[in-house]
């Protein structure tokens, strides 16, 4: 019987190999190893010759993939203030967060 050495969720590192056909895409371990190998290479050694050059950045959004860590909290707000944010429907918490972020950015010293 063939086994592979790979950590599992239960902590076991030995698993019987499956008889199922291999997938067409790399598994998470292979992908992570490949990404770490590229990350450790100097830029001059990375071959980008097969990538098309991007010349139009007009639709680009800076930080579009950034998602800050959110934390659940309880906050007491004046009723009229909360109603103002809720008047446009769903997303009022996001609007409150944006207003607070704007305030912090304007008042950072």
N, CA, C and O atoms as CSV, one atom per row, in Angstrom:
chain,resi,resn,atom,element,x,y,z
A,1,UNK,N,N,0.839,-1.178,0.000
A,1,UNK,CA,C,0.000,0.000,0.000
A,1,UNK,C,C,0.884,1.242,0.000
A,1,UNK,O,O,1.866,1.299,0.741
A,2,UNK,N,N,0.555,2.229,-0.813
A,2,UNK,CA,C,1.351,3.445,-0.896
A,2,UNK,C,C,0.802,4.499,0.061
A,2,UNK,O,O,-0.410,4.655,0.215
A,3,UNK,N,N,1.724,5.218,0.698
A,3,UNK,CA,C,1.345,6.296,1.601
A,3,UNK,C,C,2.079,7.557,1.193
A,3,UNK,O,O,3.150,7.500,0.589
A,4,UNK,N,N,1.500,8.683,1.526
A,4,UNK,CA,C,2.179,9.954,1.305
A,4,UNK,C,C,2.331,10.655,2.644
A,4,UNK,O,O,1.512,10.468,3.544
A,5,UNK,N,N,3.366,11.455,2.777
A,5,UNK,CA,C,3.609,12.217,3.999
A,5,UNK,C,C,3.049,13.611,3.814
A,5,UNK,O,O,3.619,14.424,3.085
A,6,UNK,N,N,1.947,13.887,4.462
A,6,UNK,CA,C,1.307,15.195,4.341
A,6,UNK,C,C,0.485,15.429,5.598
A,6,UNK,O,O,-0.316,14.568,5.965
A,7,UNK,N,N,0.652,16.561,6.272
A,7,UNK,CA,C,-0.122,16.811,7.488
A,7,UNK,C,C,-1.611,16.905,7.183
A,7,UNK,O,O,-2.016,17.452,6.157
A,8,UNK,N,N,-2.410,16.369,8.080
A,8,UNK,CA,C,-3.860,16.444,7.904
A,8,UNK,C,C,-4.470,17.272,9.025
A,8,UNK,O,O,-3.766,17.697,9.942
A,9,UNK,N,N,-5.755,17.499,8.955
A,9,UNK,CA,C,-6.453,18.299,9.976
A,9,UNK,C,C,-6.401,17.624,11.333
A,9,UNK,O,O,-6.452,18.309,12.355
A,10,UNK,N,N,-6.301,16.301,11.377
A,10,UNK,CA,C,-6.279,15.575,12.645
A,10,UNK,C,C,-4.878,15.470,13.225
A,10,UNK,O,O,-4.708,14.985,14.343
A,11,UNK,N,N,-3.867,15.922,12.478
A,11,UNK,CA,C,-2.496,15.876,12.961
A,11,UNK,C,C,-1.716,14.688,12.430
A,11,UNK,O,O,-0.491,14.646,12.551
A,12,UNK,N,N,-2.404,13.731,11.849
A,12,UNK,CA,C,-1.735,12.569,11.263
A,12,UNK,C,C,-0.961,13.002,10.023
A,12,UNK,O,O,-1.432,13.851,9.266
A,13,UNK,N,N,0.214,12.432,9.809
A,13,UNK,CA,C,0.993,12.807,8.628
A,13,UNK,C,C,1.025,11.698,7.582
A,13,UNK,O,O,1.587,11.890,6.504
A,14,UNK,N,N,0.434,10.543,7.879
A,14,UNK,CA,C,0.439,9.435,6.926
A,14,UNK,C,C,-0.956,9.205,6.406
A,14,UNK,O,O,-1.902,9.061,7.182
A,15,UNK,N,N,-1.087,9.170,5.108
A,15,UNK,CA,C,-2.382,9.000,4.487
A,15,UNK,C,C,-2.253,8.006,3.344
A,15,UNK,O,O,-1.251,8.003,2.628
A,16,UNK,N,N,-3.249,7.176,3.175
A,16,UNK,CA,C,-3.226,6.241,2.059
A,16,UNK,C,C,-3.500,6.997,0.770
A,16,UNK,O,O,-4.393,7.844,0.721
A,17,UNK,N,N,-2.743,6.699,-0.268
A,17,UNK,CA,C,-2.946,7.357,-1.547
A,17,UNK,C,C,-4.259,6.900,-2.161
A,17,UNK,O,O,-4.625,5.728,-2.080
A,18,UNK,N,N,-4.954,7.835,-2.770
A,18,UNK,CA,C,-6.231,7.546,-3.392
A,18,UNK,C,C,-6.037,6.875,-4.740
A,18,UNK,O,O,-5.041,7.117,-5.422
A,19,UNK,N,N,-6.978,6.041,-5.119
A,19,UNK,CA,C,-6.952,5.403,-6.434
A,19,UNK,C,C,-7.648,6.272,-7.472
A,19,UNK,O,O,-7.657,5.945,-8.658
A,20,UNK,N,N,-8.235,7.385,-7.023
A,20,UNK,CA,C,-8.933,8.283,-7.940
A,20,UNK,C,C,-7.946,8.947,-8.890
A,20,UNK,O,O,-6.773,9.111,-8.556
A,21,UNK,N,N,-8.420,9.329,-10.073
A,21,UNK,CA,C,-7.519,10.023,-11.008
A,21,UNK,C,C,-7.074,11.368,-10.435
A,21,UNK,O,O,-7.782,11.983,-9.638
A,22,UNK,N,N,-5.908,11.805,-10.850
A,22,UNK,CA,C,-5.403,13.079,-10.361
A,22,UNK,C,C,-6.215,14.230,-10.929
A,22,UNK,O,O,-6.786,14.131,-12.015
A,23,UNK,N,N,-6.257,15.319,-10.180
A,23,UNK,CA,C,-6.996,16.503,-10.614
A,23,UNK,C,C,-6.192,17.269,-11.646
A,23,UNK,O,O,-4.974,17.119,-11.744
A,24,UNK,N,N,-6.882,18.079,-12.404
A,24,UNK,CA,C,-6.231,18.882,-13.440
A,24,UNK,C,C,-5.557,20.114,-12.852
A,24,UNK,O,O,-4.743,20.739,-13.532
A,25,UNK,N,N,-5.864,20.482,-11.623
A,25,UNK,CA,C,-5.268,21.660,-11.006
A,25,UNK,C,C,-4.386,21.225,-9.831
A,25,UNK,O,O,-4.607,20.159,-9.255
A,26,UNK,N,N,-3.400,22.035,-9.477
A,26,UNK,CA,C,-2.509,21.647,-8.372
A,26,UNK,C,C,-3.239,21.731,-7.039
A,26,UNK,O,O,-4.150,22.541,-6.868
A,27,UNK,N,N,-2.834,20.894,-6.105
A,27,UNK,CA,C,-3.457,20.997,-4.796
A,27,UNK,C,C,-2.833,22.158,-4.015
A,27,UNK,O,O,-1.852,22.756,-4.458
A,28,UNK,N,N,-3.391,22.461,-2.886
A,28,UNK,CA,C,-2.977,23.638,-2.116
A,28,UNK,C,C,-1.505,23.571,-1.706
A,28,UNK,O,O,-0.823,24.596,-1.687
A,29,UNK,N,N,-1.012,22.385,-1.379
A,29,UNK,CA,C,0.378,22.252,-0.956
A,29,UNK,C,C,1.335,22.569,-2.101
A,29,UNK,O,O,2.319,23.286,-1.916
A,30,UNK,N,N,1.038,22.028,-3.292
A,30,UNK,CA,C,1.887,22.279,-4.457
A,30,UNK,C,C,1.852,23.747,-4.846
A,30,UNK,O,O,2.882,24.342,-5.163
A,31,UNK,N,N,0.656,24.327,-4.817
A,31,UNK,CA,C,0.522,25.736,-5.187
A,31,UNK,C,C,1.270,26.631,-4.211
A,31,UNK,O,O,1.954,27.568,-4.621
A,32,UNK,N,N,1.142,26.342,-2.914
A,32,UNK,CA,C,1.844,27.144,-1.906
A,32,UNK,C,C,3.354,27.022,-2.091
A,32,UNK,O,O,4.075,28.016,-2.002
A,33,UNK,N,N,3.829,25.815,-2.345
A,33,UNK,CA,C,5.266,25.608,-2.546
A,33,UNK,C,C,5.758,26.384,-3.763
A,33,UNK,O,O,6.830,26.989,-3.725
A,34,UNK,N,N,4.973,26.367,-4.847
A,34,UNK,CA,C,5.358,27.102,-6.054
A,34,UNK,C,C,5.373,28.607,-5.790
A,34,UNK,O,O,6.291,29.304,-6.223
A,35,UNK,N,N,4.365,29.106,-5.085
A,35,UNK,CA,C,4.311,30.542,-4.778
A,35,UNK,C,C,5.464,30.959,-3.866
A,35,UNK,O,O,6.045,32.028,-4.052
A,36,UNK,N,N,5.795,30.129,-2.890
A,36,UNK,CA,C,6.906,30.442,-1.995
A,36,UNK,C,C,8.234,30.435,-2.750
A,36,UNK,O,O,9.119,31.244,-2.474
A,37,UNK,N,N,8.363,29.508,-3.710
A,37,UNK,CA,C,9.594,29.455,-4.508
A,37,UNK,C,C,9.749,30.727,-5.332
A,37,UNK,O,O,10.844,31.283,-5.412
A,38,UNK,N,N,8.665,31.189,-5.943
A,38,UNK,CA,C,8.721,32.425,-6.737
A,38,UNK,C,C,8.964,33.625,-5.828
A,38,UNK,O,O,9.720,34.528,-6.185
A,39,UNK,N,N,8.331,33.643,-4.663
A,39,UNK,CA,C,8.498,34.768,-3.737
A,39,UNK,C,C,9.940,34.898,-3.255
A,39,UNK,O,O,10.406,36.001,-2.968
A,40,UNK,N,N,10.639,33.778,-3.166
A,40,UNK,CA,C,12.026,33.830,-2.682
A,40,UNK,C,C,13.024,34.192,-3.780
A,40,UNK,O,O,14.193,34.448,-3.489
A,41,UNK,N,N,12.576,34.217,-5.044
A,41,UNK,CA,C,13.469,34.542,-6.163
A,41,UNK,C,C,13.620,36.053,-6.316
A,41,UNK,O,O,12.668,36.798,-6.081
A,42,UNK,N,N,14.807,36.510,-6.709
A,42,UNK,CA,C,14.934,37.934,-7.028
A,42,UNK,C,C,14.155,38.241,-8.307
A,42,UNK,O,O,14.019,37.374,-9.170
A,43,UNK,N,N,13.646,39.459,-8.436
A,43,UNK,CA,C,12.845,39.851,-9.596
A,43,UNK,C,C,13.549,39.572,-10.917
A,43,UNK,O,O,12.901,39.225,-11.904
A,44,UNK,N,N,14.868,39.720,-10.943
A,44,UNK,CA,C,15.614,39.538,-12.190
A,44,UNK,C,C,15.584,38.095,-12.695
A,44,UNK,O,O,15.840,37.854,-13.875
A,45,UNK,N,N,15.275,37.134,-11.821
A,45,UNK,CA,C,15.247,35.726,-12.220
A,45,UNK,C,C,13.853,35.231,-12.597
A,45,UNK,O,O,13.720,34.096,-13.055
A,46,UNK,N,N,12.822,36.034,-12.420
A,46,UNK,CA,C,11.454,35.615,-12.734
A,46,UNK,C,C,11.179,35.885,-14.202
A,46,UNK,O,O,11.309,37.015,-14.673
A,47,UNK,N,N,10.798,34.832,-14.925
A,47,UNK,CA,C,10.536,34.939,-16.367
A,47,UNK,C,C,9.098,35.420,-16.583
A,47,UNK,O,O,8.146,34.695,-16.293
A,48,UNK,N,N,8.950,36.623,-17.084
A,48,UNK,CA,C,7.623,37.180,-17.371
A,48,UNK,C,C,7.411,37.360,-18.864
A,48,UNK,O,O,6.534,38.119,-19.276
A,49,UNK,N,N,8.203,36.670,-19.684
A,49,UNK,CA,C,8.139,36.866,-21.131
A,49,UNK,C,C,6.812,36.413,-21.736
A,49,UNK,O,O,6.425,36.893,-22.802
A,50,UNK,N,N,6.108,35.490,-21.066
A,50,UNK,CA,C,4.836,35.017,-21.617
A,50,UNK,C,C,3.642,35.843,-21.134
A,50,UNK,O,O,2.503,35.536,-21.486
A,51,UNK,N,N,3.884,36.878,-20.340
A,51,UNK,CA,C,2.806,37.738,-19.846
A,51,UNK,C,C,2.652,38.949,-20.752
A,51,UNK,O,O,3.647,39.588,-21.095
A,52,UNK,N,N,1.432,39.276,-21.144
A,52,UNK,CA,C,1.251,40.479,-21.964
A,52,UNK,C,C,1.509,41.734,-21.126
A,52,UNK,O,O,1.191,41.778,-19.938
A,53,UNK,N,N,2.082,42.735,-21.756
A,53,UNK,CA,C,2.352,43.981,-21.058
A,53,UNK,C,C,1.053,44.771,-20.918
A,53,UNK,O,O,0.309,44.933,-21.885
A,54,UNK,N,N,0.788,45.256,-19.717
A,54,UNK,CA,C,-0.414,46.057,-19.476
A,54,UNK,C,C,-0.066,47.510,-19.757
A,54,UNK,O,O,0.832,48.075,-19.133
A,55,UNK,N,N,-0.780,48.111,-20.697
A,55,UNK,CA,C,-0.508,49.501,-21.048
A,55,UNK,C,C,-1.663,50.425,-20.677
A,55,UNK,O,O,-1.491,51.642,-20.619
A,56,UNK,N,N,-2.836,49.854,-20.427
A,56,UNK,CA,C,-3.999,50.678,-20.075
A,56,UNK,C,C,-4.391,50.398,-18.632
A,56,UNK,O,O,-4.949,49.344,-18.327
A,57,UNK,N,N,-4.101,51.339,-17.749
A,57,UNK,CA,C,-4.407,51.190,-16.333
A,57,UNK,C,C,-5.608,52.048,-15.935
A,57,UNK,O,O,-5.824,52.289,-14.748
A,58,UNK,N,N,-6.386,52.508,-16.906
A,58,UNK,CA,C,-7.491,53.424,-16.608
A,58,UNK,C,C,-8.573,52.789,-15.736
A,58,UNK,O,O,-9.252,53.500,-14.996
A,59,UNK,N,N,-8.750,51.475,-15.804
A,59,UNK,CA,C,-9.781,50.822,-14.989
A,59,UNK,C,C,-9.241,50.229,-13.704
A,59,UNK,O,O,-9.974,49.560,-12.975
A,60,UNK,N,N,-7.973,50.462,-13.415
A,60,UNK,CA,C,-7.354,49.879,-12.230
A,60,UNK,C,C,-7.879,50.527,-10.960
A,60,UNK,O,O,-8.180,51.720,-10.930
A,61,UNK,N,N,-7.982,49.722,-9.917
A,61,UNK,CA,C,-8.434,50.207,-8.612
A,61,UNK,C,C,-7.351,49.864,-7.606
A,61,UNK,O,O,-7.012,48.693,-7.431
A,62,UNK,N,N,-6.810,50.864,-6.952
A,62,UNK,CA,C,-5.762,50.629,-5.967
A,62,UNK,C,C,-6.376,50.062,-4.690
A,62,UNK,O,O,-7.338,50.614,-4.156
A,63,UNK,N,N,-5.818,48.971,-4.211
A,63,UNK,CA,C,-6.291,48.365,-2.967
A,63,UNK,C,C,-7.629,47.658,-3.106
A,63,UNK,O,O,-8.302,47.435,-2.099
A,64,UNK,N,N,-8.036,47.300,-4.307
A,64,UNK,CA,C,-9.333,46.683,-4.525
A,64,UNK,C,C,-9.472,45.311,-3.896
A,64,UNK,O,O,-10.589,44.869,-3.631
A,65,UNK,N,N,-8.369,44.631,-3.651
A,65,UNK,CA,C,-8.419,43.302,-3.044
A,65,UNK,C,C,-8.156,43.340,-1.546
A,65,UNK,O,O,-8.233,42.309,-0.879
A,66,UNK,N,N,-7.850,44.502,-1.016
A,66,UNK,CA,C,-7.554,44.629,0.413
A,66,UNK,C,C,-8.838,44.522,1.220
A,66,UNK,O,O,-9.801,45.244,0.962
A,67,UNK,N,N,-8.854,43.626,2.192
A,67,UNK,CA,C,-10.004,43.483,3.076
A,67,UNK,C,C,-9.504,43.535,4.507
A,67,UNK,O,O,-8.930,42.560,4.992
A,68,UNK,N,N,-9.707,44.648,5.194
A,68,UNK,CA,C,-9.205,44.743,6.567
A,68,UNK,C,C,-9.936,43.764,7.486
A,68,UNK,O,O,-11.067,43.359,7.217
A,69,UNK,N,N,-9.276,43.400,8.557
A,69,UNK,CA,C,-9.868,42.501,9.544
A,69,UNK,C,C,-11.014,43.233,10.231
A,69,UNK,O,O,-10.861,44.366,10.686
A,70,UNK,N,N,-12.153,42.574,10.298
A,70,UNK,CA,C,-13.317,43.152,10.973
A,70,UNK,C,C,-13.439,42.526,12.351
A,70,UNK,O,O,-13.081,41.364,12.546
A,71,UNK,N,N,-13.943,43.295,13.306
A,71,UNK,CA,C,-14.121,42.820,14.659
A,71,UNK,C,C,-15.538,43.145,15.109
A,71,UNK,O,O,-16.002,44.275,14.958
A,72,UNK,N,N,-16.215,42.156,15.658
A,72,UNK,CA,C,-17.567,42.353,16.150
A,72,UNK,C,C,-17.521,43.170,17.434
A,72,UNK,O,O,-16.748,42.868,18.343
A,73,UNK,N,N,-18.349,44.203,17.503
A,73,UNK,CA,C,-18.385,45.046,18.695
A,73,UNK,C,C,-19.794,45.558,18.913
A,73,UNK,O,O,-20.643,45.474,18.027
A,74,UNK,N,N,-20.029,46.079,20.081
A,74,UNK,CA,C,-21.313,46.686,20.395
A,74,UNK,C,C,-21.064,48.173,20.591
A,74,UNK,O,O,-20.119,48.565,21.276
A,75,UNK,N,N,-21.912,49.002,19.991
A,75,UNK,CA,C,-21.692,50.442,20.013
A,75,UNK,C,C,-23.026,51.140,20.232
A,75,UNK,O,O,-24.000,50.836,19.544
A,76,UNK,N,N,-23.085,52.048,21.156
A,76,UNK,CA,C,-24.315,52.809,21.394
A,76,UNK,C,C,-24.244,54.108,20.597
A,76,UNK,O,O,-23.316,54.901,20.754
A,77,UNK,N,N,-25.247,54.308,19.735
A,77,UNK,CA,C,-25.327,55.502,18.907
A,77,UNK,C,C,-26.631,56.223,19.202
A,77,UNK,O,O,-27.612,55.603,19.614
A,78,UNK,N,N,-26.641,57.532,18.993
A,78,UNK,CA,C,-27.889,58.274,19.115
A,78,UNK,C,C,-28.874,57.726,18.090
A,78,UNK,O,O,-28.492,57.382,16.971
A,79,UNK,N,N,-30.151,57.645,18.480
A,79,UNK,CA,C,-31.177,57.047,17.623
A,79,UNK,C,C,-31.281,57.759,16.278
A,79,UNK,O,O,-31.399,57.110,15.239
A,80,UNK,N,N,-31.237,59.104,16.294
A,80,UNK,CA,C,-31.378,59.841,15.038
A,80,UNK,C,C,-30.185,59.609,14.107
A,80,UNK,O,O,-30.343,59.576,12.887
A,81,UNK,N,N,-29.001,59.449,14.683
A,81,UNK,CA,C,-27.804,59.175,13.897
A,81,UNK,C,C,-27.903,57.803,13.235
A,81,UNK,O,O,-27.593,57.653,12.053
A,82,UNK,N,N,-28.333,56.815,13.996
A,82,UNK,CA,C,-28.485,55.470,13.449
A,82,UNK,C,C,-29.548,55.446,12.352
A,82,UNK,O,O,-29.356,54.801,11.322
A,83,UNK,N,N,-30.652,56.133,12.560
A,83,UNK,CA,C,-31.706,56.193,11.536
A,83,UNK,C,C,-31.204,56.858,10.261
A,83,UNK,O,O,-31.580,56.450,9.162
A,84,UNK,N,N,-30.362,57.876,10.395
A,84,UNK,CA,C,-29.812,58.546,9.220
A,84,UNK,C,C,-29.014,57.556,8.362
A,84,UNK,O,O,-29.153,57.537,7.139
A,85,UNK,N,N,-28.175,56.729,9.013
A,85,UNK,CA,C,-27.377,55.752,8.267
A,85,UNK,C,C,-28.249,54.631,7.698
A,85,UNK,O,O,-27.944,54.090,6.635
A,86,UNK,N,N,-29.332,54.280,8.400
A,86,UNK,CA,C,-30.204,53.190,7.953
A,86,UNK,C,C,-31.184,53.608,6.860
A,86,UNK,O,O,-31.777,52.743,6.214
A,87,UNK,N,N,-31.367,54.895,6.637
A,87,UNK,CA,C,-32.406,55.349,5.710
A,87,UNK,C,C,-32.205,54.871,4.268
A,87,UNK,O,O,-33.165,54.789,3.502
A,88,UNK,N,N,-30.961,54.555,3.899
A,88,UNK,CA,C,-30.685,54.068,2.545
A,88,UNK,C,C,-30.724,52.546,2.455
A,88,UNK,O,O,-30.367,51.978,1.423
A,89,UNK,N,N,-31.153,51.884,3.525
A,89,UNK,CA,C,-31.308,50.426,3.496
A,89,UNK,C,C,-30.056,49.675,3.897
A,89,UNK,O,O,-29.255,50.138,4.709
A,90,UNK,N,N,-29.910,48.486,3.296
A,90,UNK,CA,C,-28.782,47.619,3.639
A,90,UNK,C,C,-27.449,48.329,3.445
A,90,UNK,O,O,-27.305,49.217,2.606
A,91,UNK,N,N,-26.479,47.905,4.252
A,91,UNK,CA,C,-25.144,48.480,4.144
A,91,UNK,C,C,-24.899,49.629,5.104
A,91,UNK,O,O,-23.887,50.321,5.000
A,92,UNK,N,N,-25.815,49.837,6.036
A,92,UNK,CA,C,-25.638,50.973,6.951
A,92,UNK,C,C,-24.395,50.819,7.814
A,92,UNK,O,O,-23.747,51.812,8.144
A,93,UNK,N,N,-24.050,49.578,8.187
A,93,UNK,CA,C,-22.850,49.378,8.994
A,93,UNK,C,C,-21.595,49.724,8.190
A,93,UNK,O,O,-20.633,50.270,8.731
A,94,UNK,N,N,-21.612,49.407,6.915
A,94,UNK,CA,C,-20.497,49.754,6.037
A,94,UNK,C,C,-20.385,51.269,5.914
A,94,UNK,O,O,-19.280,51.811,5.905
A,95,UNK,N,N,-21.517,51.953,5.819
A,95,UNK,CA,C,-21.496,53.419,5.732
A,95,UNK,C,C,-20.996,54.045,7.029
A,95,UNK,O,O,-20.278,55.045,6.992
A,96,UNK,N,N,-21.360,53.478,8.168
A,96,UNK,CA,C,-20.857,53.982,9.454
A,96,UNK,C,C,-19.343,53.776,9.513
A,96,UNK,O,O,-18.606,54.670,9.930
A,97,UNK,N,N,-18.881,52.592,9.092
A,97,UNK,CA,C,-17.444,52.296,9.082
A,97,UNK,C,C,-16.701,53.291,8.187
A,97,UNK,O,O,-15.639,53.790,8.559
A,98,UNK,N,N,-17.264,53.579,6.999
A,98,UNK,CA,C,-16.618,54.517,6.069
A,98,UNK,C,C,-16.549,55.917,6.672
A,98,UNK,O,O,-15.546,56.613,6.520
A,99,UNK,N,N,-17.615,56.326,7.354
A,99,UNK,CA,C,-17.625,57.652,7.978
A,99,UNK,C,C,-16.576,57.734,9.090
A,99,UNK,O,O,-15.881,58.742,9.221
A,100,UNK,N,N,-16.467,56.689,9.873
A,100,UNK,CA,C,-15.455,56.673,10.941
A,100,UNK,C,C,-14.047,56.655,10.357
A,100,UNK,O,O,-13.158,57.337,10.867
A,101,UNK,N,N,-13.834,55.879,9.291
A,101,UNK,CA,C,-12.517,55.829,8.658
A,101,UNK,C,C,-12.139,57.200,8.100
A,101,UNK,O,O,-11.000,57.643,8.247
A,102,UNK,N,N,-13.099,57.870,7.460
A,102,UNK,CA,C,-12.866,59.207,6.917
A,102,UNK,C,C,-12.485,60.176,8.030
A,102,UNK,O,O,-11.562,60.975,7.873
A,103,UNK,N,N,-13.189,60.108,9.142
A,103,UNK,CA,C,-12.893,60.977,10.288
A,103,UNK,C,C,-11.465,60.734,10.791
A,103,UNK,O,O,-10.715,61.678,11.038
A,104,UNK,N,N,-11.103,59.460,10.938
A,104,UNK,CA,C,-9.760,59.124,11.446
A,104,UNK,C,C,-8.696,59.630,10.487
A,104,UNK,O,O,-7.698,60.200,10.929
A,105,UNK,N,N,-8.882,59.436,9.182
A,105,UNK,CA,C,-7.883,59.867,8.196
A,105,UNK,C,C,-7.703,61.384,8.212
A,105,UNK,O,O,-6.592,61.887,8.049
A,106,UNK,N,N,-8.811,62.107,8.410
A,106,UNK,CA,C,-8.696,63.573,8.444
A,106,UNK,C,C,-8.077,64.100,9.729
A,106,UNK,O,O,-7.562,65.218,9.755
A,107,UNK,N,N,-8.120,63.311,10.788
A,107,UNK,CA,C,-7.630,63.784,12.074
A,107,UNK,C,C,-6.334,63.123,12.541
A,107,UNK,O,O,-5.896,63.343,13.670
A,108,UNK,N,N,-5.722,62.317,11.681
A,108,UNK,CA,C,-4.444,61.725,12.055
A,108,UNK,C,C,-3.367,62.805,12.037
A,108,UNK,O,O,-3.343,63.658,11.149
A,109,UNK,N,N,-2.489,62.760,13.012
A,109,UNK,CA,C,-1.494,63.804,13.138
A,109,UNK,C,C,-0.197,63.388,12.651
A,109,UNK,O,O,0.756,64.166,12.690
